[in-house]
């Protein structure tokens, strides 16, 4: 998987999880972005472990 594809996947995961958290009732945007950061790190770990 190319570097560009990996970056796009990471950004998509961050955005999607943040949006889902906000729509699911996260108290503030900061809370939703916190969930997005956690998902970003988990996706990054998966991508790194696949190499």
ZALOMAR-421822 format. One line per 8 residues: their letters; for each residue x, z, y of C-alpha. Coordinates in steps of 0.1 Angstrom, whole numbers. Layout:
! residues N
a) X Z Y | ...
//
This chain:
! residues 51
xxxxxxxx) 0 0 0 | 15 -10 33 | 22 14 61 | -5 -1 84 | -31 3 57 | -21 39 51 | -24 47 89 | -59 31 90
xxxxxxxx) -70 51 60 | -58 83 76 | -75 76 109 | -107 66 91 | -107 98 71 | -102 119 102 | -130 101 121 | -155 101 93
xxxxxxxx) -150 138 84 | -152 148 120 | -184 128 125 | -200 142 94 | -190 178 104 | -205 173 139 | -237 157 125 | -240 185 99
xxxxxxxx) -242 211 127 | -207 221 136 | -210 245 165 | -186 225 188 | -165 194 188 | -135 215 183 | -148 229 151 | -157 194 139
xxxxxxxx) -122 181 148 | -107 211 129 | -124 199 98 | -111 164 105 | -76 177 107 | -79 194 74 | -92 162 58 | -64 143 75
xxxxxxxx) -37 165 60 | -53 164 25 | -55 126 27 | -18 125 39 | -8 146 9 | -26 123 -15 | -9 93 1 | 25 109 -1
xxx) 21 120 -37 | 12 85 -47 | 46 71 -36
//
